[in-house]
Amino acid sequence: MSGWHVIAAVVEGLLLVVLVLLRYDTLRDRAGTSAGRAARSALVLAVIIPIGVIAVLLVPLWVGLILIAIPAIVVAVMALAS
C-alpha cells in the first residue's frame, strides 16, 4: 500500500463525512421531521464511511480515484442546489 492510497482514503472519508452531514442537514430542515429522526437516519447512512475508506484502500489507485469522484460530484451538486 502506497502513500497515495492512504491520501485517497483520507479524502474519500472526508467527502463521505461531508455527504452524511449534508444529508442530515437536509433531513433536519424538512418539515415534519424531528432532529432525532434526522440523526438516526444520518447514523444509518454513516455506515458508508468506513466501507468507502476500506474500499479505496483495497482497490487499485485508478479505481480509488473513481470512487472519490462519485461523492465529490454528489457533494458539488448538493451544494449548488442549496
All heavy atoms as a GROMACS GRO file, in nm:
protein
  596
    1MET      N    1   0.085  -0.117   0.000
    1MET     CA    2   0.000   0.000   0.000
    1MET      C    3   0.090   0.124   0.000
    1MET      O    4   0.179   0.137   0.082
    1MET     CB    5  -0.089  -0.003   0.124
    1MET     CG    6  -0.183   0.111   0.132
    1MET     SD    7  -0.292   0.114   0.276
    1MET     CE    8  -0.293  -0.048   0.338
    2SER      N    9   0.064   0.212  -0.093
    2SER     CA   10   0.146   0.331  -0.105
    2SER      C   11   0.085   0.447  -0.028
    2SER      O   12  -0.028   0.441   0.020
    2SER     CB   13   0.160   0.369  -0.253
    2SER     OG   14   0.036   0.412  -0.303
    3GLY      N   15   0.162   0.552  -0.020
    3GLY     CA   16   0.112   0.672   0.046
    3GLY      C   17  -0.005   0.734  -0.027
    3GLY      O   18  -0.091   0.798   0.034
    4TRP      N   19  -0.009   0.713  -0.159
    4TRP     CA   20  -0.120   0.768  -0.238
    4TRP      C   21  -0.251   0.701  -0.202
    4TRP      O   22  -0.356   0.765  -0.203
    4TRP     CB   23  -0.091   0.753  -0.387
    4TRP     CG   24   0.017   0.844  -0.434
    4TRP    CD1   25   0.142   0.807  -0.473
    4TRP    CD2   26   0.013   0.986  -0.443
    4TRP    NE1   27   0.216   0.918  -0.506
    4TRP    CE2   28   0.138   1.030  -0.489
    4TRP    CE3   29  -0.084   1.081  -0.416
    4TRP    CZ2   30   0.169   1.164  -0.509
    4TRP    CZ3   31  -0.055   1.215  -0.436
    4TRP    CH2   32   0.070   1.256  -0.482
    5HIS      N   33  -0.246   0.574  -0.170
    5HIS     CA   34  -0.368   0.504  -0.128
    5HIS      C   35  -0.421   0.561   0.004
    5HIS      O   36  -0.542   0.578   0.021
    5HIS     CB   37  -0.342   0.354  -0.112
    5HIS     CG   38  -0.355   0.277  -0.238
    5HIS    ND1   39  -0.248   0.250  -0.318
    5HIS    CD2   40  -0.462   0.222  -0.297
    5HIS    CE1   41  -0.288   0.180  -0.422
    5HIS    NE2   42  -0.419   0.162  -0.413
    6VAL      N   43  -0.330   0.591   0.094
    6VAL     CA   44  -0.370   0.646   0.223
    6VAL      C   45  -0.430   0.785   0.205
    6VAL      O   46  -0.534   0.818   0.265
    6VAL     CB   47  -0.250   0.649   0.320
    6VAL    CG1   48  -0.286   0.719   0.449
    6VAL    CG2   49  -0.201   0.508   0.347
    7ILE      N   50  -0.367   0.867   0.122
    7ILE     CA   51  -0.420   1.001   0.096
    7ILE      C   52  -0.557   0.991   0.030
    7ILE      O   53  -0.650   1.065   0.067
    7ILE     CB   54  -0.321   1.081   0.007
    7ILE    CG1   55  -0.195   1.112   0.087
    7ILE    CG2   56  -0.385   1.210  -0.043
    7ILE    CD1   57  -0.083   1.170   0.005
    8ALA      N   58  -0.572   0.900  -0.065
    8ALA     CA   59  -0.701   0.883  -0.132
    8ALA      C   60  -0.807   0.836  -0.033
    8ALA      O   61  -0.922   0.881  -0.038
    8ALA     CB   62  -0.688   0.783  -0.246
    9ALA      N   63  -0.770   0.749   0.060
    9ALA     CA   64  -0.866   0.700   0.160
    9ALA      C   65  -0.909   0.812   0.254
    9ALA      O   66  -1.026   0.822   0.291
    9ALA     CB   67  -0.806   0.584   0.238
   10VAL      N   68  -0.816   0.898   0.292
   10VAL     CA   69  -0.850   1.012   0.379
   10VAL      C   70  -0.944   1.107   0.307
   10VAL      O   71  -1.043   1.154   0.364
   10VAL     CB   72  -0.722   1.084   0.426
   10VAL    CG1   73  -0.754   1.216   0.493
   10VAL    CG2   74  -0.643   0.995   0.520
   11VAL      N   75  -0.915   1.136   0.181
   11VAL     CA   76  -1.002   1.224   0.102
   11VAL      C   77  -1.141   1.163   0.088
   11VAL      O   78  -1.243   1.232   0.102
   11VAL     CB   79  -0.938   1.254  -0.036
   11VAL    CG1   80  -1.037   1.324  -0.128
   11VAL    CG2   81  -0.813   1.338  -0.018
   12GLU      N   82  -1.146   1.034   0.062
   12GLU     CA   83  -1.276   0.964   0.050
   12GLU      C   84  -1.353   0.973   0.181
   12GLU      O   85  -1.473   0.999   0.182
   12GLU     CB   86  -1.254   0.817   0.012
   12GLU     CG   87  -1.378   0.735   0.006
   12GLU     CD   88  -1.458   0.756  -0.121
   12GLU    OE1   89  -1.413   0.827  -0.211
   12GLU    OE2   90  -1.568   0.700  -0.128
   13GLY      N   91  -1.285   0.952   0.292
   13GLY     CA   92  -1.350   0.962   0.422
   13GLY      C   93  -1.405   1.100   0.449
   13GLY      O   94  -1.518   1.115   0.497
   14LEU      N   95  -1.328   1.202   0.418
   14LEU     CA   96  -1.375   1.340   0.439
   14LEU      C   97  -1.495   1.373   0.351
   14LEU      O   98  -1.591   1.436   0.397
   14LEU     CB   99  -1.262   1.439   0.414
   14LEU     CG  100  -1.148   1.438   0.516
   14LEU    CD1  101  -1.036   1.530   0.470
   14LEU    CD2  102  -1.200   1.480   0.652
   15LEU      N  103  -1.490   1.330   0.226
   15LEU     CA  104  -1.603   1.355   0.136
   15LEU      C  105  -1.729   1.283   0.184
   15LEU      O  106  -1.840   1.338   0.178
   15LEU     CB  107  -1.569   1.312  -0.006
   15LEU     CG  108  -1.478   1.406  -0.083
   15LEU    CD1  109  -1.434   1.341  -0.213
   15LEU    CD2  110  -1.547   1.537  -0.111
   16LEU      N  111  -1.714   1.162   0.233
   16LEU     CA  112  -1.830   1.089   0.281
   16LEU      C  113  -1.886   1.148   0.409
   16LEU      O  114  -2.007   1.150   0.430
   16LEU     CB  115  -1.796   0.941   0.300
   16LEU     CG  116  -1.773   0.863   0.171
   16LEU    CD1  117  -1.723   0.723   0.201
   16LEU    CD2  118  -1.896   0.860   0.084
   17VAL      N  119  -1.799   1.202   0.496
   17VAL     CA  120  -1.847   1.272   0.616
   17VAL      C  121  -1.927   1.395   0.577
   17VAL      O  122  -2.035   1.420   0.632
   17VAL     CB  123  -1.728   1.308   0.708
   17VAL    CG1  124  -1.771   1.408   0.815
   17VAL    CG2  125  -1.671   1.184   0.773
   18VAL      N  126  -1.877   1.471   0.481
   18VAL     CA  127  -1.950   1.589   0.434
   18VAL      C  128  -2.083   1.548   0.374
   18VAL      O  129  -2.186   1.613   0.397
   18VAL     CB  130  -1.864   1.669   0.332
   18VAL    CG1  131  -1.947   1.775   0.262
   18VAL    CG2  132  -1.745   1.731   0.402
   19LEU      N  133  -2.084   1.440   0.298
   19LEU     CA  134  -2.208   1.392   0.237
   19LEU      C  135  -2.311   1.352   0.342
   19LEU      O  136  -2.429   1.387   0.332
   19LEU     CB  137  -2.177   1.274   0.145
   19LEU     CG  138  -2.291   1.220   0.060
   19LEU    CD1  139  -2.338   1.326  -0.037
   19LEU    CD2  140  -2.245   1.098  -0.016
   20VAL      N  141  -2.268   1.282   0.447
   20VAL     CA  142  -2.359   1.243   0.554
   20VAL      C  143  -2.411   1.366   0.629
   20VAL      O  144  -2.530   1.375   0.661
   20VAL     CB  145  -2.290   1.144   0.651
   20VAL    CG1  146  -2.372   1.123   0.777
   20VAL    CG2  147  -2.266   1.011   0.581
   21LEU      N  148  -2.324   1.463   0.654
   21LEU     CA  149  -2.367   1.585   0.723
   21LEU      C  150  -2.466   1.667   0.639
   21LEU      O  151  -2.560   1.725   0.692
   21LEU     CB  152  -2.247   1.669   0.763
   21LEU     CG  153  -2.160   1.611   0.874
   21LEU    CD1  154  -2.037   1.697   0.897
   21LEU    CD2  155  -2.240   1.595   1.002
   22LEU      N  156  -2.442   1.672   0.508
   22LEU     CA  157  -2.537   1.741   0.421
   22LEU      C  158  -2.672   1.671   0.420
   22LEU      O  159  -2.777   1.736   0.419
   22LEU     CB  160  -2.482   1.750   0.278
   22LEU     CG  161  -2.378   1.857   0.252
   22LEU    CD1  162  -2.319   1.840   0.113
   22LEU    CD2  163  -2.438   1.995   0.267
   23ARG      N  164  -2.670   1.539   0.421
   23ARG     CA  165  -2.797   1.464   0.425
   23ARG      C  166  -2.870   1.487   0.557
   23ARG      O  167  -2.991   1.504   0.560
   23ARG     CB  168  -2.767   1.314   0.405
   23ARG     CG  169  -2.889   1.229   0.406
   23ARG     CD  170  -2.977   1.256   0.287
   23ARG     NE  171  -3.092   1.168   0.295
   23ARG     CZ  172  -3.209   1.197   0.242
   23ARG    NH1  173  -3.224   1.308   0.175
   23ARG    NH2  174  -3.310   1.115   0.254
   24TYR      N  175  -2.794   1.491   0.668
   24TYR     CA  176  -2.854   1.520   0.799
   24TYR      C  177  -2.917   1.659   0.798
   24TYR      O  178  -3.030   1.677   0.846
   24TYR     CB  179  -2.748   1.511   0.909
   24TYR     CG  180  -2.793   1.568   1.039
   24TYR    CD1  181  -2.886   1.502   1.118
   24TYR    CD2  182  -2.745   1.691   1.084
   24TYR    CE1  183  -2.931   1.555   1.238
   24TYR    CE2  184  -2.788   1.745   1.203
   24TYR     CZ  185  -2.880   1.677   1.279
   24TYR     OH  186  -2.924   1.730   1.398
   25ASP      N  187  -2.847   1.756   0.743
   25ASP     CA  188  -2.899   1.892   0.738
   25ASP      C  189  -3.026   1.900   0.653
   25ASP      O  190  -3.122   1.968   0.689
   25ASP     CB  191  -2.792   1.987   0.684
   25ASP     CG  192  -2.834   2.132   0.693
   25ASP    OD1  193  -2.878   2.173   0.803
   25ASP    OD2  194  -2.824   2.204   0.592
   26THR      N  195  -3.029   1.828   0.543
   26THR     CA  196  -3.147   1.825   0.458
   26THR      C  197  -3.266   1.763   0.531
   26THR      O  198  -3.377   1.815   0.525
   26THR     CB  199  -3.117   1.746   0.329
   26THR    OG1  200  -3.008   1.808   0.261
   26THR    CG2  201  -3.238   1.742   0.238
   27LEU      N  202  -3.241   1.653   0.600
   27LEU     CA  203  -3.349   1.587   0.673
   27LEU      C  204  -3.397   1.672   0.791
   27LEU      O  205  -3.516   1.674   0.822
   27LEU     CB  206  -3.303   1.450   0.724
   27LEU     CG  207  -3.284   1.343   0.617
   27LEU    CD1  208  -3.220   1.220   0.679
   27LEU    CD2  209  -3.416   1.309   0.552
   28ARG      N  210  -3.305   1.741   0.856
   28ARG     CA  211  -3.342   1.823   0.972
   28ARG      C  212  -3.428   1.942   0.930
   28ARG      O  213  -3.519   1.982   1.002
   28ARG     CB  214  -3.215   1.873   1.041
   28ARG     CG  215  -3.236   1.936   1.174
   28ARG     CD  216  -3.104   1.973   1.235
   28ARG     NE  217  -3.020   2.041   1.136
   28ARG     CZ  218  -2.983   2.168   1.144
   28ARG    NH1  219  -3.021   2.240   1.247
   28ARG    NH2  220  -2.909   2.222   1.052
   29ASP      N  221  -3.402   1.997   0.812
   29ASP     CA  222  -3.477   2.112   0.764
   29ASP      C  223  -3.612   2.074   0.704
   29ASP      O  224  -3.696   2.161   0.682
   29ASP     CB  225  -3.397   2.189   0.660
   29ASP     CG  226  -3.280   2.263   0.722
   29ASP    OD1  227  -3.282   2.284   0.844
   29ASP    OD2  228  -3.187   2.300   0.647
   30ARG      N  229  -3.633   1.947   0.675
   30ARG     CA  230  -3.758   1.902   0.615
   30ARG      C  231  -3.872   1.915   0.717
   30ARG      O  232  -3.857   1.881   0.834
   30ARG     CB  233  -3.745   1.757   0.570
   30ARG     CG  234  -3.865   1.709   0.491
   30ARG     CD  235  -3.844   1.571   0.440
   30ARG     NE  236  -3.735   1.572   0.341
   30ARG     CZ  237  -3.679   1.464   0.293
   30ARG    NH1  238  -3.716   1.345   0.337
   30ARG    NH2  239  -3.585   1.472   0.203
   31ALA      N  240  -3.984   1.964   0.671
   31ALA     CA  241  -4.099   1.983   0.759
   31ALA      C  242  -4.151   1.847   0.807
   31ALA      O  243  -4.161   1.752   0.730
   31ALA     CB  244  -4.210   2.058   0.686
   32GLY      N  245  -4.181   1.839   0.935
   32GLY     CA  246  -4.236   1.718   0.990
   32GLY      C  247  -4.133   1.616   1.035
   32GLY      O  248  -4.169   1.508   1.081
   33THR      N  249  -4.005   1.647   1.021
   33THR     CA  250  -3.900   1.555   1.063
   33THR      C  251  -3.831   1.612   1.185
   33THR      O  252  -3.783   1.725   1.182
   33THR     CB  253  -3.797   1.534   0.951
   33THR    OG1  254  -3.863   1.490   0.834
   33THR    CG2  255  -3.693   1.432   0.991
   34SER      N  256  -3.826   1.535   1.292
   34SER     CA  257  -3.759   1.581   1.413
   34SER      C  258  -3.608   1.566   1.398
   34SER      O  259  -3.559   1.493   1.312
   34SER     CB  260  -3.808   1.502   1.533
   34SER     OG  261  -3.767   1.367   1.522
   35ALA      N  262  -3.536   1.635   1.487
   35ALA     CA  263  -3.390   1.627   1.484
   35ALA      C  264  -3.344   1.486   1.519
   35ALA      O  265  -3.244   1.437   1.464
   35ALA     CB  266  -3.330   1.729   1.579
   36GLY      N  267  -3.414   1.420   1.608
   36GLY     CA  268  -3.377   1.284   1.645
   36GLY      C  269  -3.393   1.186   1.530
   36GLY      O  270  -3.308   1.100   1.508
   37ARG      N  271  -3.501   1.201   1.457
   37ARG     CA  272  -3.524   1.112   1.342
   37ARG      C  273  -3.419   1.139   1.233
   37ARG      O  274  -3.370   1.046   1.169
   37ARG     CB  275  -3.664   1.133   1.288
   37ARG     CG  276  -3.697   1.039   1.176
   37ARG     CD  277  -3.841   1.052   1.136
   37ARG     NE  278  -3.865   0.970   1.019
   37ARG     CZ  279  -3.975   0.903   0.999
   37ARG    NH1  280  -4.072   0.910   1.087
   37ARG    NH2  281  -3.990   0.832   0.891
   38ALA      N  282  -3.385   1.266   1.212
   38ALA     CA  283  -3.282   1.300   1.114
   38ALA      C  284  -3.147   1.244   1.157
   38ALA      O  285  -3.070   1.194   1.073
   38ALA     CB  286  -3.274   1.451   1.097
   39ALA      N  287  -3.118   1.249   1.287
   39ALA     CA  288  -2.991   1.196   1.337
   39ALA      C  289  -2.984   1.045   1.320
   39ALA      O  290  -2.880   0.990   1.283
   39ALA     CB  291  -2.973   1.234   1.483
   40ARG      N  292  -3.095   0.975   1.347
   40ARG     CA  293  -3.096   0.829   1.330
   40ARG      C  294  -3.076   0.792   1.183
   40ARG      O  295  -3.005   0.697   1.151
   40ARG     CB  296  -3.226   0.771   1.382
   40ARG     CG  297  -3.229   0.756   1.532
   40ARG     CD  298  -3.348   0.675   1.578
   40ARG     NE  299  -3.477   0.731   1.537
   40ARG     CZ  300  -3.543   0.823   1.605
   40ARG    NH1  301  -3.492   0.872   1.716
   40ARG    NH2  302  -3.659   0.868   1.561
   41SER      N  303  -3.140   0.866   1.095
   41SER     CA  304  -3.126   0.839   0.952
   41SER      C  305  -2.983   0.865   0.906
   41SER      O  306  -2.928   0.787   0.827
   41SER     CB  307  -3.224   0.926   0.873
   41SER     OG  308  -3.209   0.903   0.737
   42ALA      N  309  -2.922   0.972   0.955
   42ALA     CA  310  -2.784   1.002   0.919
   42ALA      C  311  -2.688   0.900   0.978
   42ALA      O  312  -2.586   0.866   0.918
   42ALA     CB  313  -2.747   1.142   0.964
   43LEU      N  314  -2.720   0.849   1.097
   43LEU     CA  315  -2.636   0.747   1.160
   43LEU      C  316  -2.636   0.618   1.078
   43LEU      O  317  -2.531   0.554   1.063
   43LEU     CB  318  -2.683   0.720   1.303
   43LEU     CG  319  -2.596   0.630   1.387
   43LEU    CD1  320  -2.458   0.692   1.405
   43LEU    CD2  321  -2.660   0.607   1.522
   44VAL      N  322  -2.751   0.582   1.024
   44VAL     CA  323  -2.757   0.464   0.938
   44VAL      C  324  -2.675   0.488   0.811
   44VAL      O  325  -2.602   0.399   0.765
   44VAL     CB  326  -2.905   0.432   0.902
   44VAL    CG1  327  -2.914   0.327   0.794
   44VAL    CG2  328  -2.980   0.388   1.027
   45LEU      N  329  -2.682   0.608   0.758
   45LEU     CA  330  -2.606   0.642   0.637
   45LEU      C  331  -2.456   0.649   0.665
   45LEU      O  332  -2.375   0.628   0.575
   45LEU     CB  333  -2.656   0.774   0.580
   45LEU     CG  334  -2.604   0.818   0.445
   45LEU    CD1  335  -2.641   0.715   0.338
   45LEU    CD2  336  -2.657   0.954   0.408
   46ALA      N  337  -2.418   0.675   0.790
   46ALA     CA  338  -2.276   0.687   0.826
   46ALA      C  339  -2.200   0.555   0.812
   46ALA      O  340  -2.078   0.554   0.815
   46ALA     CB  341  -2.263   0.740   0.967
   47VAL      N  342  -2.271   0.446   0.793
   47VAL     CA  343  -2.205   0.316   0.774
   47VAL      C  344  -2.122   0.316   0.646
   47VAL      O  345  -2.022   0.244   0.636
   47VAL     CB  346  -2.312   0.203   0.771
   47VAL    CG1  347  -2.253   0.070   0.733
   47VAL    CG2  348  -2.380   0.196   0.906
   48ILE      N  349  -2.157   0.401   0.549
   48ILE     CA  350  -2.082   0.403   0.423
   48ILE      C  351  -1.942   0.462   0.439
   48ILE      O  352  -1.858   0.439   0.354
   48ILE     CB  353  -2.158   0.479   0.313
   48ILE    CG1  354  -2.170   0.627   0.344
   48ILE    CG2  355  -2.291   0.417   0.284
   48ILE    CD1  356  -2.213   0.711   0.228
   49ILE      N  357  -1.917   0.534   0.547
   49ILE     CA  358  -1.787   0.600   0.562
   49ILE      C  359  -1.674   0.496   0.575
   49ILE      O  360  -1.580   0.499   0.494
   49ILE     CB  361  -1.788   0.699   0.680
   49ILE    CG1  362  -1.888   0.812   0.651
   49ILE    CG2  363  -1.649   0.756   0.705
   49ILE    CD1  364  -1.916   0.903   0.768
   50PRO      N  365  -1.679   0.404   0.672
   50PRO     CA  366  -1.568   0.306   0.677
   50PRO      C  367  -1.566   0.212   0.557
   50PRO      O  368  -1.459   0.169   0.513
   50PRO     CB  369  -1.593   0.229   0.807
   50PRO     CG  370  -1.732   0.256   0.844
   50PRO     CD  371  -1.770   0.387   0.783
   51ILE      N  372  -1.683   0.182   0.501
   51ILE     CA  373  -1.686   0.096   0.382
   51ILE      C  374  -1.615   0.164   0.266
   51ILE      O  375  -1.536   0.101   0.195
   51ILE     CB  376  -1.832   0.061   0.346
   51ILE    CG1  377  -1.893  -0.028   0.454
   51ILE    CG2  378  -1.840  -0.007   0.210
   51ILE    CD1  379  -2.042  -0.050   0.438
   52GLY      N  380  -1.640   0.293   0.248
   52GLY     CA  381  -1.574   0.367   0.140
   52GLY      C  382  -1.425   0.378   0.160
   52GLY      O  383  -1.347   0.364   0.065
   53VAL      N  384  -1.382   0.402   0.283
   53VAL     CA  385  -1.239   0.414   0.311
   53VAL      C  386  -1.168   0.281   0.287
   53VAL      O  387  -1.062   0.277   0.224
   53VAL     CB  388  -1.216   0.464   0.456
   53VAL    CG1  389  -1.071   0.454   0.496
   53VAL    CG2  390  -1.266   0.606   0.471
   54ILE      N  391  -1.226   0.172   0.334
   54ILE     CA  392  -1.165   0.040   0.313
   54ILE      C  393  -1.163   0.004   0.165
   54ILE      O  394  -1.064  -0.051   0.115
   54ILE     CB  395  -1.239  -0.066   0.396
   54ILE    CG1  396  -1.212  -0.042   0.545
   54ILE    CG2  397  -1.197  -0.206   0.357
   54ILE    CD1  398  -1.298  -0.124   0.638
   55ALA      N  399  -1.269   0.040   0.094
   55ALA     CA  400  -1.274   0.010  -0.050
   55ALA      C  401  -1.163   0.083  -0.124
   55ALA      O  402  -1.097   0.025  -0.211
   55ALA     CB  403  -1.411   0.047  -0.107
   56VAL      N  404  -1.140   0.209  -0.090
   56VAL     CA  405  -1.034   0.285  -0.158
   56VAL      C  406  -0.897   0.228  -0.125
   56VAL      O  407  -0.808   0.228  -0.210
   56VAL     CB  408  -1.044   0.435  -0.121
   56VAL    CG1  409  -0.923   0.512  -0.168
   56VAL    CG2  410  -1.170   0.495  -0.181
   57LEU      N  411  -0.879   0.178  -0.004
   57LEU     CA  412  -0.750   0.120   0.033
   57LEU      C  413  -0.723  -0.012  -0.039
   57LEU      O  414  -0.607  -0.045  -0.066
   57LEU     CB  415  -0.744   0.097   0.184
   57LEU     CG  416  -0.724   0.221   0.270
   57LEU    CD1  417  -0.737   0.185   0.417
   57LEU    CD2  418  -0.592   0.287   0.242
   58LEU      N  419  -0.827  -0.087  -0.072
   58LEU     CA  420  -0.807  -0.221  -0.126
   58LEU      C  421  -0.804  -0.228  -0.279
   58LEU      O  422  -0.755  -0.327  -0.334
   58LEU     CB  423  -0.915  -0.314  -0.073
   58LEU     CG  424  -0.912  -0.338   0.079
   58LEU    CD1  425  -1.028  -0.428   0.120
   58LEU    CD2  426  -0.780  -0.396   0.123
   59VAL      N  427  -0.857  -0.129  -0.346
   59VAL     CA  428  -0.864  -0.134  -0.493
   59VAL      C  429  -0.742  -0.063  -0.553
   59VAL      O  430  -0.673   0.012  -0.484
   59VAL     CB  431  -0.995  -0.072  -0.545
   59VAL    CG1  432  -1.114  -0.149  -0.494
   59VAL    CG2  433  -1.005   0.074  -0.509
   60PRO      N  434  -0.716  -0.084  -0.682
   60PRO     CA  435  -0.608  -0.008  -0.747
   60PRO      C  436  -0.636   0.143  -0.741
   60PRO      O  437  -0.751   0.186  -0.726
   60PRO     CB  438  -0.612  -0.057  -0.892
   60PRO     CG  439  -0.679  -0.189  -0.887
   60PRO     CD  440  -0.775  -0.183  -0.772
   61LEU      N  441  -0.531   0.220  -0.753
   61LEU     CA  442  -0.543   0.364  -0.732
   61LEU      C  443  -0.639   0.429  -0.831
   61LEU      O  444  -0.716   0.518  -0.794
   61LEU     CB  445  -0.405   0.429  -0.743
   61LEU     CG  446  -0.396   0.575  -0.701
   61LEU    CD1  447  -0.446   0.593  -0.559
   61LEU    CD2  448  -0.256   0.626  -0.713
   62TRP      N  449  -0.640   0.386  -0.957
   62TRP     CA  450  -0.729   0.449  -1.054
   62TRP      C  451  -0.876   0.423  -1.021
   62TRP      O  452  -0.962   0.508  -1.043
   62TRP     CB  453  -0.694   0.407  -1.197
   62TRP     CG  454  -0.716   0.262  -1.227
   62TRP    CD1  455  -0.629   0.161  -1.209
   62TRP    CD2  456  -0.835   0.204  -1.281
   62TRP    NE1  457  -0.685   0.042  -1.246
   62TRP    CE2  458  -0.812   0.065  -1.292
   62TRP    CE3  459  -0.958   0.255  -1.320
   62TRP    CZ2  460  -0.908  -0.023  -1.341
   62TRP    CZ3  461  -1.052   0.167  -1.369
   62TRP    CH2  462  -1.027   0.031  -1.380
   63VAL      N  463  -0.907   0.306  -0.966
   63VAL     CA  464  -1.044   0.277  -0.923
   63VAL      C  465  -1.077   0.360  -0.800
   63VAL      O  466  -1.189   0.410  -0.785
   63VAL     CB  467  -1.062   0.126  -0.896
   63VAL    CG1  468  -1.202   0.097  -0.843
   63VAL    CG2  469  -1.035   0.046  -1.021
   64GLY      N  470  -0.979   0.376  -0.711
   64GLY     CA  471  -0.998   0.461  -0.594
   64GLY      C  472  -1.029   0.605  -0.631
   64GLY      O  473  -1.111   0.670  -0.566
   65LEU      N  474  -0.965   0.654  -0.736
   65LEU     CA  475  -0.994   0.791  -0.780
   65LEU      C  476  -1.136   0.803  -0.834
   65LEU      O  477  -1.202   0.905  -0.817
   65LEU     CB  478  -0.892   0.835  -0.885
   65LEU     CG  479  -0.748   0.849  -0.832
   65LEU    CD1  480  -0.653   0.884  -0.944
   65LEU    CD2  481  -0.742   0.952  -0.721
   66ILE      N  482  -1.184   0.698  -0.898
   66ILE     CA  483  -1.323   0.698  -0.944
   66ILE      C  484  -1.416   0.696  -0.823
   66ILE      O  485  -1.518   0.767  -0.820
   66ILE     CB  486  -1.349   0.578  -1.037
   66ILE    CG1  487  -1.272   0.596  -1.167
   66ILE    CG2  488  -1.498   0.562  -1.066
   66ILE    CD1  489  -1.273   0.475  -1.257
   67LEU      N  490  -1.381   0.618  -0.722
   67LEU     CA  491  -1.463   0.614  -0.600
   67LEU      C  492  -1.462   0.748  -0.527
   67LEU      O  493  -1.558   0.782  -0.458
   67LEU     CB  494  -1.414   0.503  -0.507
   67LEU     CG  495  -1.437   0.361  -0.554
   67LEU    CD1  496  -1.372   0.262  -0.459
   67LEU    CD2  497  -1.585   0.332  -0.568
   68ILE      N  498  -1.356   0.825  -0.540
   68ILE     CA  499  -1.350   0.959  -0.482
   68ILE      C  500  -1.437   1.055  -0.562
   68ILE      O  501  -1.502   1.143  -0.506
   68ILE     CB  502  -1.206   1.009  -0.474
   68ILE    CG1  503  -1.129   0.931  -0.368
   68ILE    CG2  504  -1.200   1.158  -0.443
   68ILE    CD1  505  -0.982   0.960  -0.365
   69ALA      N  506  -1.438   1.039  -0.693
   69ALA     CA  507  -1.512   1.131  -0.779
   69ALA      C  508  -1.662   1.122  -0.756
   69ALA      O  509  -1.732   1.224  -0.765
   69ALA     CB  510  -1.480   1.103  -0.926
   70ILE      N  511  -1.713   1.006  -0.722
   70ILE     CA  512  -1.858   0.990  -0.705
   70ILE      C  513  -1.912   1.076  -0.591
   70ILE      O  514  -2.002   1.157  -0.614
   70ILE     CB  515  -1.895   0.840  -0.689
   70ILE    CG1  516  -1.863   0.766  -0.818
   70ILE    CG2  517  -2.040   0.823  -0.649
   70ILE    CD1  518  -1.867   0.615  -0.805
   71PRO      N  519  -1.858   1.066  -0.468
   71PRO     CA  520  -1.912   1.155  -0.363
   71PRO      C  521  -1.876   1.301  -0.386
   71PRO      O  522  -1.950   1.391  -0.345
   71PRO     CB  523  -1.852   1.102  -0.233
   71PRO     CG  524  -1.740   1.016  -0.271
   71PRO     CD  525  -1.765   0.969  -0.411
   72ALA      N  526  -1.764   1.328  -0.455
   72ALA     CA  527  -1.729   1.467  -0.483
   72ALA      C  528  -1.833   1.532  -0.574
   72ALA      O  529  -1.874   1.647  -0.552
   72ALA     CB  530  -1.590   1.474  -0.547
   73ILE      N  531  -1.880   1.458  -0.674
   73ILE     CA  532  -1.982   1.511  -0.764
   73ILE      C  533  -2.114   1.529  -0.690
   73ILE      O  534  -2.183   1.630  -0.707
   73ILE     CB  535  -1.997   1.418  -0.887
   73ILE    CG1  536  -1.872   1.426  -0.973
   73ILE    CG2  537  -2.121   1.454  -0.968
   73ILE    CD1  538  -1.866   1.322  -1.083
   74VAL      N  539  -2.148   1.433  -0.606
   74VAL     CA  540  -2.274   1.443  -0.530
   74VAL      C  541  -2.270   1.562  -0.435
   74VAL      O  542  -2.368   1.637  -0.424
   74VAL     CB  543  -2.301   1.311  -0.453
   74VAL    CG1  544  -2.418   1.326  -0.359
   74VAL    CG2  545  -2.326   1.198  -0.550
   75VAL      N  546  -2.157   1.583  -0.366
   75VAL     CA  547  -2.146   1.697  -0.275
   75VAL      C  548  -2.154   1.828  -0.354
   75VAL      O  549  -2.220   1.923  -0.310
   75VAL     CB  550  -2.014   1.689  -0.195
   75VAL    CG1  551  -1.982   1.819  -0.125
   75VAL    CG2  552  -2.020   1.576  -0.095
   76ALA      N  553  -2.091   1.834  -0.469
   76ALA     CA  554  -2.097   1.956  -0.551
   76ALA      C  555  -2.240   1.984  -0.598
   76ALA      O  556  -2.285   2.100  -0.594
   76ALA     CB  557  -2.005   1.943  -0.672
   77VAL      N  558  -2.311   1.882  -0.639
   77VAL     CA  559  -2.449   1.900  -0.684
   77VAL      C  560  -2.538   1.946  -0.567
   77VAL      O  561  -2.620   2.037  -0.582
   77VAL     CB  562  -2.504   1.771  -0.748
   77VAL    CG1  563  -2.652   1.777  -0.766
   77VAL    CG2  564  -2.434   1.746  -0.880
   78MET      N  565  -2.520   1.885  -0.450
   78MET     CA  566  -2.599   1.924  -0.332
   78MET      C  567  -2.567   2.067  -0.290
   78MET      O  568  -2.655   2.141  -0.247
   78MET     CB  569  -2.577   1.827  -0.218
   78MET     CG  570  -2.641   1.692  -0.240
   78MET     SD  571  -2.615   1.578  -0.103
   78MET     CE  572  -2.731   1.645   0.017
   79ALA      N  573  -2.441   2.106  -0.301
   79ALA     CA  574  -2.402   2.242  -0.263
   79ALA      C  575  -2.458   2.344  -0.362
   79ALA      O  576  -2.502   2.453  -0.321
   79ALA     CB  577  -2.251   2.254  -0.257
   80LEU      N  578  -2.460   2.310  -0.488
   80LEU     CA  579  -2.514   2.403  -0.587
   80LEU      C  580  -2.666   2.411  -0.579
   80LEU      O  581  -2.725   2.513  -0.615
   80LEU     CB  582  -2.471   2.360  -0.728
   80LEU     CG  583  -2.324   2.380  -0.759
   80LEU    CD1  584  -2.291   2.321  -0.896
   80LEU    CD2  585  -2.286   2.526  -0.755
   81ALA      N  586  -2.730   2.305  -0.534
   81ALA     CA  587  -2.876   2.303  -0.527
   81ALA      C  588  -2.930   2.386  -0.410
   81ALA      O  589  -3.043   2.430  -0.413
   81ALA     CB  590  -2.926   2.160  -0.514
   82SER      N  591  -2.845   2.409  -0.311
   82SER     CA  592  -2.896   2.482  -0.193
   82SER      C  593  -2.870   2.629  -0.199
   82SER      O  594  -2.840   2.699  -0.272
   82SER     CB  595  -2.832   2.430  -0.066
   82SER     OG  596  -2.695   2.452  -0.067
   0.00000   0.00000   0.00000
